[in-house]
Amino acid sequence: MEITPGPLLQTINSPDDLKLLSREQLYQLCDELRQYIIDIVSVHGGHFAASLGVVELTVALHYVFNTPYDQLVWDVGHQAYGHKILTGRREVFASNRKYNGISGFPKRTESVYDSFGVGHSSTSISAALGMAMAAKYKGETDRKAVAIIGDGAMTAGLAFEGMNHAGVADTDLLIVLNDNGISIDPNVGALKEYLTDITTSKTYNRLKDDIWKALGKLPGSTFSREMASKIEHSIKSFVSRSSNLFESLNLRYFGPIDGHNITKLVDTLQDLRQIPGPKLLHIMTVKGKGYSLAEKEQTKWHAPGLFDKITGEIYKKHYPTPQPPKYQDVFGHSIIELAGQNPKIFGITPAMPSGSSLKFMMEKMPDRAFDVGICEQHAVTLSAGMATQGMRVYCNIYSSFMQRAYDQVIHDVAIQKLPVIFCLDRAGLVGEDGPTHHGAYDIPFMRCVPNMIVSSPMNESELRNLLYTAQLESNKYPFVIRYPRGEGVMPEWKTPFQEIPVGKGRKIKDGEGVAILSLGHPGNFVTTAIRELRATGLDPAHYDMRFVKPLDEELLHEVFHKFDRVITVEDGTVVGGFGSAILEFQAAHGYHATVRILGIPDDIVEHGTLKELQHECGYDAPAIAAAVREMTGDVVSVNHLLG
C-alpha cells in the first residue's frame, strides 16, 4: 500500500527546504506531518503517540536551528519519527523498524542529523553538554546544542547529573523539557508533582504574562529584561510550593509554554538561540496529539501495532485454539498468587508496570507493588533495603535496562548476600527495537558476580517454579530469573508451583552422537530441531540446564563421560555466556569433547523480527539442526561464532 505525503511535506527533503516556508505554512506542514506519521504507523507499525506529541516542536527546532551543524539530541528517541521524516528519510520511512530498514531510534550511522544514538532514557543532557563543551573548546561559538527530554526521562539520576554539571560548565546548552505527564506509563514521583505545580499555577502564569506585557511598554529594553527576570524569579518562589529547581542548578528557566503553538515555539526558540549559557525551556504537550484515541489512552497507543486509523481498531491475531501467554503475563499473574501465600513478597519495577505486567499486582495490591520511575539504580538498592528487613522483593527490570544498575547489583545486593529476586524481562533478542534493547549481555555480567544464582526457564511452568523457588526461606542468595519477550509454549500454563533444586537441570531426552545443552527458551528450538533430525536418522540427546550458575555438575559429568561432541544453545552473547561456562567446566575437569557454542555473536545485532534475528544469529531450529549434521559429519570442531 503506497502512502502519499501531503503536498507541502512532499517538498521537504531536508531542513533547508523547511526554512524556505513562511510561518503561515508551518501550520499546514505540521498537519501533514502528523497525518503522515498516522498513515505510516497504522499500516507498518512502530511507536506512535510520542512522535505525534512533538510534531510542532520538531518542525520549530529544524526551522530555527542550523541542523545538522547545530546538534539536536533526542532523549530515548521514541518521539523522533517527525525528525527522521524531515531529514531526508521520508521515502524510506515505511521501512522503519523492519529488517534491513531504518532504525526506530536516532542512529549516528544512519544520518548526519542523528547527532547521538539513543534508545535508553535520560542520556540527552549529558551528551548535548559534551557536544557544547567540545564546541566551546574548538572555538565554534555559533554552534548550538539542544537536548530534548521528556518529564518521564527527567526523573532518572543521569538527567540530574547532567543538569548539575551544565549549570557550572558555562556552555551554550538548551534543554527542552517536553512535559506531557507520561513516558510509556504515567509518570510517578515528586518531580512529576513539582512540574504539575509549576504548570498548573494560574496565578504564576497570569502574573508572568502581565508583567512581561507591562515591561514591554517601558523604555530601556535591557533594564526591562533584567527587571522582568528578577520579578519572574520572585513570582516563582512566591507562587510555587518550592523554589525553582532548575534555576537552583543555575539553569535559566523559561516557560511553561504551549508546545503545540508553532508560532510561539518558533518565536521562543529564536529568542533563546540568542541567549548564551545553559537554559531550559519547559513546554507542555499532549502525547498522541491529533489522534483522539491516542490522546485518551496514551499507554495503550505508545506502540499499538497495526491499526485502522479510521475506526481505531487495533488488529489482533485470532486463533481457533488457546494460545500460550506472554512470559511477562505469566510473571504478572504468578507473583499475585505467590504474594497471596507469602506476605513478605513485594514487586518493584522502574517505569515499566505495563511492559513487565507488574501492573496486575499494582492494581490488586497497591501497598506491595511499586513503580519507582525511570530509576533502575534506585529500584535495585530500594529492593536491597527491603531485603535487609526480611522482605522478598521481585525486582522486575528489562535485561537491557539492568545494565544501568550493575554497580548496585554488586555493591548493594551481591556483596551483602541479600536475596533480592531479579526478574530480567526481555532477555535475549527483542526484535524491532534493535541493539539498544536486546538483552544480550545479562548472562555474562550476572554469572561472574559471587553469591549470584542465575537461571532461565524453558517454558511457562519452569518460570512459575523458579519464581516460587526464589522466594522460599531456604534461598539465601540473590536470584536471577531471565526470560524472553513474547509468547511461551504452553497454552495450559497455570501449573501447580513446585520447588526446583537450585543448580539442577533435567535430561529431556537421551540420544546418540551429540548432546545439546540448552539454557532457557531456546530449548524449544532444540526440540523442534530434534524432531527434524530424527526423520533423517540422527538422534541427539537434549539437556535443559535451567541454571548457568551454579551449573549442574552431576549432569555435566554424565554428558562429558558419554559424548565427545556437544552443542550449547543460548539467547545471549557467546562471549562469556552459558557456552563459555560449559567450556570452563570441561577445562577444569580435563574433558576433551568438541564443543560448539550457538547464541548471539560478538557483534551488534540490528533490528528485525525475532525469527529473522534468531536465524541471522544462528541459533534457531534450522541452525541447530545444521550444527548437529555438521558435527556428526566431523566437519566442524570448536566454533565460538565470534562474528
Secondary structure, DSSP 8 states (H G I E B T S, - for coil): ------TTGGG-SSHHHHTTS-HHHHHHHHHHHHHHHHHHHHHH----HHHHHTHHHHHHHHHHS-TTTSEEEESSSTT-HHHHIIIIISTTGGGTTSTTS--SS--TTT-TT--S---STT-HHHHHHHHHHHHHHHT-TT--EEEEEETTGGGSHHHHHHHHHHHHH---EEEEEEE-SBSSSB--SHHHHHHHHHHT-HHHHHHHHHHHHHHTTSS-HHHHHHHHHHHHHHHHHHHSSS--HHHHTT-EEEEEEETT-HHHHHHHHHHHHTS-S-EEEEEE--TTTT-HHHHHSTTTTSS--SB-TTT--B-----SS----BHHHHHHHHHHHHHHH-TTEEEEESS-HHHHTTHHHHHH-TTTEEE--S-HHHHHHHHHHHHTTT-EEEEEEEHHHHGGGHHHIIIIIITTT---EEEEET-B--STT-TTT-B-SHHHHHHTSTT-EEE--SSHHHHHHHHHHHTSTT--S-EEEE--SSB-S-SS---------TT--EEEE--SS-EEEE-STTHHHHHHHHHHHHTTT---EEEE--EEES--HHHHHHHHHH-SEEEEEEEEESSSSHHHHHHHHHHHTT---EEEEEEE-SS----S-HHHHHHHHT-SHHHHHHHHHHHHTT----B----
